Amino acid sequence: MKSNSRPMAWRKSSYSNGRANCVEVADGVPGVVPVRDSKVPGGPQLAVNAGAWSAFVASLKSDLD
């Protein structure tokens, strides 16, 4: 993933309960959602298409209903 001029602000789901076994995502990268392992913040990142990420999250939310 290309580095931009400012550091990305990473966040975890509010459902994570502060545990370490989470994925983190960053906002503000046009067209993609960067994803990384919260246990290895300096490790590799995935760049997921923003539309695919939205569909994935919607699917997870529908499973909670």
Biopython code that builds the backbone (N, CA, C, O; Angstrom):
import numpy as np
from Bio.PDB.StructureBuilder import StructureBuilder

atoms = [
    (1, "MET", "N", (0.854, -1.167, 0.000)),
    (1, "MET", "CA", (0.000, 0.000, 0.000)),
    (1, "MET", "C", (0.896, 1.225, 0.000)),
    (1, "MET", "O", (1.889, 1.274, 0.725)),
    (2, "LYS", "N", (0.554, 2.192, -0.794)),
    (2, "LYS", "CA", (1.342, 3.420, -0.870)),
    (2, "LYS", "C", (1.290, 4.171, 0.451)),
    (2, "LYS", "O", (0.253, 4.223, 1.114)),
    (3, "SER", "N", (2.396, 4.738, 0.812)),
    (3, "SER", "CA", (2.451, 5.569, 2.006)),
    (3, "SER", "C", (1.952, 6.967, 1.650)),
    (3, "SER", "O", (2.329, 7.531, 0.623)),
    (4, "ASN", "N", (1.102, 7.516, 2.511)),
    (4, "ASN", "CA", (0.670, 8.890, 2.261)),
    (4, "ASN", "C", (1.423, 9.826, 3.195)),
    (4, "ASN", "O", (2.200, 9.366, 4.032)),
    (5, "SER", "N", (1.208, 11.125, 3.065)),
    (5, "SER", "CA", (1.995, 12.103, 3.803)),
    (5, "SER", "C", (1.670, 12.157, 5.290)),
    (5, "SER", "O", (2.466, 12.673, 6.074)),
    (6, "ARG", "N", (0.534, 11.642, 5.686)),
    (6, "ARG", "CA", (0.206, 11.667, 7.116)),
    (6, "ARG", "C", (-0.057, 10.250, 7.605)),
    (6, "ARG", "O", (-0.537, 9.409, 6.844)),
    (7, "PRO", "N", (0.256, 9.978, 8.872)),
    (7, "PRO", "CA", (0.028, 8.629, 9.390)),
    (7, "PRO", "C", (-1.467, 8.294, 9.427)),
    (7, "PRO", "O", (-2.310, 9.165, 9.645)),
    (8, "MET", "N", (-1.767, 7.036, 9.213)),
    (8, "MET", "CA", (-3.166, 6.609, 9.256)),
    (8, "MET", "C", (-3.624, 6.489, 10.705)),
    (8, "MET", "O", (-2.854, 6.094, 11.580)),
    (9, "ALA", "N", (-4.873, 6.830, 10.943)),
    (9, "ALA", "CA", (-5.479, 6.669, 12.266)),
    (9, "ALA", "C", (-6.207, 5.327, 12.275)),
    (9, "ALA", "O", (-7.242, 5.170, 11.627)),
    (10, "TRP", "N", (-5.668, 4.377, 13.002)),
    (10, "TRP", "CA", (-6.229, 3.031, 13.065)),
    (10, "TRP", "C", (-7.267, 2.942, 14.167)),
    (10, "TRP", "O", (-7.166, 3.629, 15.184)),
    (11, "ARG", "N", (-8.272, 2.088, 13.962)),
    (11, "ARG", "CA", (-9.312, 1.897, 14.979)),
    (11, "ARG", "C", (-9.766, 0.448, 14.980)),
    (11, "ARG", "O", (-9.647, -0.266, 13.984)),
    (12, "LYS", "N", (-10.297, 0.029, 16.142)),
    (12, "LYS", "CA", (-10.871, -1.309, 16.308)),
    (12, "LYS", "C", (-12.380, -1.180, 16.406)),
    (12, "LYS", "O", (-12.912, -0.099, 16.655)),
    (13, "SER", "N", (-13.045, -2.277, 16.211)),
    (13, "SER", "CA", (-14.494, -2.319, 16.382)),
    (13, "SER", "C", (-14.860, -2.051, 17.836)),
    (13, "SER", "O", (-14.120, -2.414, 18.750)),
    (14, "SER", "N", (-15.996, -1.419, 18.037)),
    (14, "SER", "CA", (-16.495, -1.220, 19.402)),
    (14, "SER", "C", (-16.900, -2.547, 20.034)),
    (14, "SER", "O", (-17.095, -2.613, 21.247)),
    (15, "TYR", "N", (-17.028, -3.595, 19.241)),
    (15, "TYR", "CA", (-17.375, -4.921, 19.750)),
    (15, "TYR", "C", (-16.155, -5.692, 20.241)),
    (15, "TYR", "O", (-16.304, -6.811, 20.731)),
    (16, "SER", "N", (-14.967, -5.136, 20.127)),
    (16, "SER", "CA", (-13.748, -5.868, 20.477)),
    (16, "SER", "C", (-13.529, -5.982, 21.980)),
    (16, "SER", "O", (-12.737, -6.820, 22.411)),
    (17, "ASN", "N", (-14.191, -5.182, 22.779)),
    (17, "ASN", "CA", (-14.066, -5.220, 24.240)),
    (17, "ASN", "C", (-12.635, -5.023, 24.726)),
    (17, "ASN", "O", (-12.278, -5.495, 25.805)),
    (18, "GLY", "N", (-11.818, -4.334, 23.945)),
    (18, "GLY", "CA", (-10.461, -4.029, 24.375)),
    (18, "GLY", "C", (-9.499, -5.195, 24.339)),
    (18, "GLY", "O", (-8.364, -5.063, 24.795)),
    (19, "ARG", "N", (-9.911, -6.319, 23.817)),
    (19, "ARG", "CA", (-9.027, -7.479, 23.738)),
    (19, "ARG", "C", (-8.024, -7.287, 22.606)),
    (19, "ARG", "O", (-8.210, -6.443, 21.729)),
    (20, "ALA", "N", (-6.964, -8.080, 22.639)),
    (20, "ALA", "CA", (-5.881, -7.910, 21.665)),
    (20, "ALA", "C", (-6.093, -8.678, 20.363)),
    (20, "ALA", "O", (-5.386, -8.420, 19.389)),
    (21, "ASN", "N", (-7.029, -9.602, 20.316)),
    (21, "ASN", "CA", (-7.224, -10.426, 19.121)),
    (21, "ASN", "C", (-8.204, -9.765, 18.172)),
    (21, "ASN", "O", (-9.331, -10.230, 18.003)),
    (22, "CYS", "N", (-7.774, -8.691, 17.562)),
    (22, "CYS", "CA", (-8.670, -7.892, 16.728)),
    (22, "CYS", "C", (-7.986, -7.518, 15.423)),
    (22, "CYS", "O", (-6.767, -7.613, 15.277)),
    (23, "VAL", "N", (-8.808, -7.094, 14.493)),
    (23, "VAL", "CA", (-8.276, -6.417, 13.320)),
    (23, "VAL", "C", (-8.522, -4.934, 13.522)),
    (23, "VAL", "O", (-9.458, -4.536, 14.217)),
    (24, "GLU", "N", (-7.687, -4.133, 12.918)),
    (24, "GLU", "CA", (-7.853, -2.687, 12.938)),
    (24, "GLU", "C", (-8.021, -2.218, 11.508)),
    (24, "GLU", "O", (-7.470, -2.807, 10.578)),
    (25, "VAL", "N", (-8.783, -1.157, 11.342)),
    (25, "VAL", "CA", (-8.964, -0.552, 10.023)),
    (25, "VAL", "C", (-8.611, 0.923, 10.122)),
    (25, "VAL", "O", (-8.641, 1.518, 11.200)),
    (26, "ALA", "N", (-8.277, 1.496, 8.983)),
    (26, "ALA", "CA", (-7.974, 2.923, 8.914)),
    (26, "ALA", "C", (-8.899, 3.566, 7.892)),
    (26, "ALA", "O", (-9.236, 2.958, 6.876)),
    (27, "ASP", "N", (-9.302, 4.783, 8.164)),
    (27, "ASP", "CA", (-10.159, 5.545, 7.258)),
    (27, "ASP", "C", (-9.318, 6.559, 6.486)),
    (27, "ASP", "O", (-8.178, 6.850, 6.849)),
    (28, "GLY", "N", (-9.898, 7.081, 5.431)),
    (28, "GLY", "CA", (-9.285, 8.191, 4.724)),
    (28, "GLY", "C", (-8.399, 7.827, 3.548)),
    (28, "GLY", "O", (-7.739, 8.703, 2.989)),
    (29, "VAL", "N", (-8.364, 6.561, 3.156)),
    (29, "VAL", "CA", (-7.597, 6.164, 1.976)),
    (29, "VAL", "C", (-8.607, 5.946, 0.853)),
    (29, "VAL", "O", (-9.410, 5.016, 0.929)),
    (30, "PRO", "N", (-8.587, 6.769, -0.172)),
    (30, "PRO", "CA", (-9.607, 6.690, -1.221)),
    (30, "PRO", "C", (-9.698, 5.315, -1.888)),
    (30, "PRO", "O", (-8.706, 4.782, -2.385)),
    (31, "GLY", "N", (-10.908, 4.756, -1.886)),
    (31, "GLY", "CA", (-11.184, 3.519, -2.605)),
    (31, "GLY", "C", (-10.837, 2.228, -1.909)),
    (31, "GLY", "O", (-11.240, 1.158, -2.364)),
    (32, "VAL", "N", (-10.095, 2.296, -0.807)),
    (32, "VAL", "CA", (-9.713, 1.073, -0.094)),
    (32, "VAL", "C", (-9.862, 1.262, 1.409)),
    (32, "VAL", "O", (-9.909, 2.384, 1.913)),
    (33, "VAL", "N", (-9.933, 0.134, 2.111)),
    (33, "VAL", "CA", (-9.922, 0.138, 3.568)),
    (33, "VAL", "C", (-8.691, -0.663, 3.996)),
    (33, "VAL", "O", (-8.652, -1.879, 3.809)),
    (34, "PRO", "N", (-7.692, 0.002, 4.564)),
    (34, "PRO", "CA", (-6.526, -0.717, 5.069)),
    (34, "PRO", "C", (-6.914, -1.528, 6.310)),
    (34, "PRO", "O", (-7.629, -1.036, 7.182)),
    (35, "VAL", "N", (-6.437, -2.770, 6.380)),
    (35, "VAL", "CA", (-6.752, -3.679, 7.488)),
    (35, "VAL", "C", (-5.439, -4.266, 7.993)),
    (35, "VAL", "O", (-4.569, -4.629, 7.201)),
    (36, "ARG", "N", (-5.299, -4.357, 9.327)),
    (36, "ARG", "CA", (-4.099, -4.969, 9.908)),
    (36, "ARG", "C", (-4.457, -5.717, 11.183)),
    (36, "ARG", "O", (-5.548, -5.551, 11.729)),
    (37, "ASP", "N", (-3.531, -6.536, 11.648)),
    (37, "ASP", "CA", (-3.673, -7.301, 12.884)),
    (37, "ASP", "C", (-3.281, -6.395, 14.048)),
    (37, "ASP", "O", (-2.195, -5.815, 14.044)),
    (38, "SER", "N", (-4.152, -6.271, 15.038)),
    (38, "SER", "CA", (-3.860, -5.383, 16.170)),
    (38, "SER", "C", (-2.675, -5.861, 17.001)),
    (38, "SER", "O", (-2.040, -5.058, 17.684)),
    (39, "LYS", "N", (-2.369, -7.151, 16.955)),
    (39, "LYS", "CA", (-1.239, -7.677, 17.719)),
    (39, "LYS", "C", (0.100, -7.357, 17.061)),
    (39, "LYS", "O", (1.141, -7.400, 17.716)),
    (40, "VAL", "N", (0.075, -7.036, 15.760)),
    (40, "VAL", "CA", (1.304, -6.770, 15.012)),
    (40, "VAL", "C", (1.111, -5.479, 14.213)),
    (40, "VAL", "O", (1.033, -5.519, 12.985)),
    (41, "PRO", "N", (1.032, -4.333, 14.900)),
    (41, "PRO", "CA", (0.729, -3.091, 14.195)),
    (41, "PRO", "C", (1.760, -2.699, 13.138)),
    (41, "PRO", "O", (1.428, -1.974, 12.200)),
    (42, "GLY", "N", (2.982, -3.157, 13.268)),
    (42, "GLY", "CA", (3.996, -2.857, 12.267)),
    (42, "GLY", "C", (4.083, -3.896, 11.162)),
    (42, "GLY", "O", (4.932, -3.803, 10.276)),
    (43, "GLY", "N", (3.201, -4.884, 11.220)),
    (43, "GLY", "CA", (3.220, -5.968, 10.241)),
    (43, "GLY", "C", (2.525, -5.600, 8.946)),
    (43, "GLY", "O", (2.220, -4.433, 8.702)),
    (44, "PRO", "N", (2.278, -6.606, 8.115)),
    (44, "PRO", "CA", (1.651, -6.354, 6.819)),
    (44, "PRO", "C", (0.229, -5.832, 6.954)),
    (44, "PRO", "O", (-0.446, -6.058, 7.958)),
    (45, "GLN", "N", (-0.201, -5.138, 5.930)),
    (45, "GLN", "CA", (-1.562, -4.591, 5.868)),
    (45, "GLN", "C", (-2.235, -5.107, 4.607)),
    (45, "GLN", "O", (-1.590, -5.309, 3.579)),
    (46, "LEU", "N", (-3.536, -5.317, 4.703)),
    (46, "LEU", "CA", (-4.337, -5.646, 3.527)),
    (46, "LEU", "C", (-5.005, -4.375, 3.045)),
    (46, "LEU", "O", (-5.403, -3.537, 3.855)),
    (47, "ALA", "N", (-5.131, -4.224, 1.756)),
    (47, "ALA", "CA", (-5.878, -3.108, 1.176)),
    (47, "ALA", "C", (-7.130, -3.702, 0.541)),
    (47, "ALA", "O", (-7.069, -4.271, -0.549)),
    (48, "VAL", "N", (-8.267, -3.569, 1.226)),
    (48, "VAL", "CA", (-9.528, -4.156, 0.773)),
    (48, "VAL", "C", (-10.326, -3.089, 0.027)),
    (48, "VAL", "O", (-10.448, -1.955, 0.492)),
    (49, "ASN", "N", (-10.863, -3.458, -1.123)),
    (49, "ASN", "CA", (-11.724, -2.555, -1.880)),
    (49, "ASN", "C", (-12.832, -2.042, -0.965)),
    (49, "ASN", "O", (-13.450, -2.825, -0.245)),
    (50, "ALA", "N", (-13.087, -0.734, -0.985)),
    (50, "ALA", "CA", (-14.061, -0.121, -0.072)),
    (50, "ALA", "C", (-15.460, -0.716, -0.235)),
    (50, "ALA", "O", (-16.155, -0.920, 0.761)),
    (51, "GLY", "N", (-15.885, -0.998, -1.458)),
    (51, "GLY", "CA", (-17.198, -1.602, -1.676)),
    (51, "GLY", "C", (-17.281, -3.005, -1.104)),
    (51, "GLY", "O", (-18.291, -3.379, -0.509)),
    (52, "ALA", "N", (-16.218, -3.783, -1.283)),
    (52, "ALA", "CA", (-16.176, -5.138, -0.733)),
    (52, "ALA", "C", (-16.183, -5.092, 0.793)),
    (52, "ALA", "O", (-16.828, -5.922, 1.433)),
    (53, "TRP", "N", (-15.468, -4.125, 1.381)),
    (53, "TRP", "CA", (-15.445, -3.997, 2.841)),
    (53, "TRP", "C", (-16.842, -3.658, 3.366)),
    (53, "TRP", "O", (-17.284, -4.228, 4.363)),
    (54, "SER", "N", (-17.530, -2.745, 2.706)),
    (54, "SER", "CA", (-18.889, -2.370, 3.127)),
    (54, "SER", "C", (-19.823, -3.570, 3.084)),
    (54, "SER", "O", (-20.623, -3.767, 3.999)),
    (55, "ALA", "N", (-19.730, -4.372, 2.027)),
    (55, "ALA", "CA", (-20.567, -5.570, 1.914)),
    (55, "ALA", "C", (-20.224, -6.575, 3.010)),
    (55, "ALA", "O", (-21.121, -7.203, 3.573)),
    (56, "PHE", "N", (-18.941, -6.734, 3.317)),
    (56, "PHE", "CA", (-18.493, -7.638, 4.374)),
    (56, "PHE", "C", (-19.054, -7.216, 5.730)),
    (56, "PHE", "O", (-19.594, -8.042, 6.466)),
    (57, "VAL", "N", (-18.927, -5.934, 6.057)),
    (57, "VAL", "CA", (-19.426, -5.427, 7.340)),
    (57, "VAL", "C", (-20.946, -5.558, 7.416)),
    (57, "VAL", "O", (-21.476, -5.929, 8.463)),
    (58, "ALA", "N", (-21.652, -5.261, 6.333)),
    (58, "ALA", "CA", (-23.113, -5.400, 6.314)),
    (58, "ALA", "C", (-23.513, -6.849, 6.558)),
    (58, "ALA", "O", (-24.488, -7.112, 7.262)),
    (59, "SER", "N", (-22.777, -7.783, 5.988)),
    (59, "SER", "CA", (-23.056, -9.202, 6.197)),
    (59, "SER", "C", (-22.854, -9.591, 7.660)),
    (59, "SER", "O", (-23.665, -10.323, 8.227)),
    (60, "LEU", "N", (-21.778, -9.105, 8.268)),
    (60, "LEU", "CA", (-21.540, -9.388, 9.685)),
    (60, "LEU", "C", (-22.645, -8.817, 10.558)),
    (60, "LEU", "O", (-23.121, -9.479, 11.481)),
    (61, "LYS", "N", (-23.050, -7.591, 10.266)),
    (61, "LYS", "CA", (-24.105, -6.953, 11.058)),
    (61, "LYS", "C", (-25.422, -7.694, 10.921)),
    (61, "LYS", "O", (-26.167, -7.808, 11.895)),
    (62, "SER", "N", (-25.728, -8.201, 9.728)),
    (62, "SER", "CA", (-26.993, -8.921, 9.542)),
    (62, "SER", "C", (-26.990, -10.235, 10.314)),
    (62, "SER", "O", (-28.046, -10.708, 10.734)),
    (63, "ASP", "N", (-25.809, -10.829, 10.507)),
    (63, "ASP", "CA", (-25.710, -12.058, 11.295)),
    (63, "ASP", "C", (-25.958, -11.799, 12.777)),
    (63, "ASP", "O", (-26.318, -12.724, 13.505)),
    (64, "LEU", "N", (-25.774, -10.572, 13.237)),
    (64, "LEU", "CA", (-25.994, -10.227, 14.643)),
    (64, "LEU", "C", (-27.462, -9.985, 14.955)),
    (64, "LEU", "O", (-27.869, -10.045, 16.115)),
    (65, "ASP", "N", (-28.255, -9.712, 13.931)),
    (65, "ASP", "CA", (-29.684, -9.418, 14.139)),
    (65, "ASP", "C", (-30.480, -10.668, 14.414)),
    (65, "ASP", "O", (-31.693, -10.597, 14.610)),
]
sb = StructureBuilder()
sb.init_structure("model")
sb.init_model(0)
sb.init_chain("A")
sb.init_seg("    ")
for serial, (resi, resn, name, xyz) in enumerate(atoms, 1):
    if name == "N":
        sb.init_residue(resn, " ", resi, " ")
    sb.init_atom(name, np.array(xyz, "f"), 0.0, 1.0, " ", f" {name:<3s}", serial, name[0])
structure = sb.get_structure()
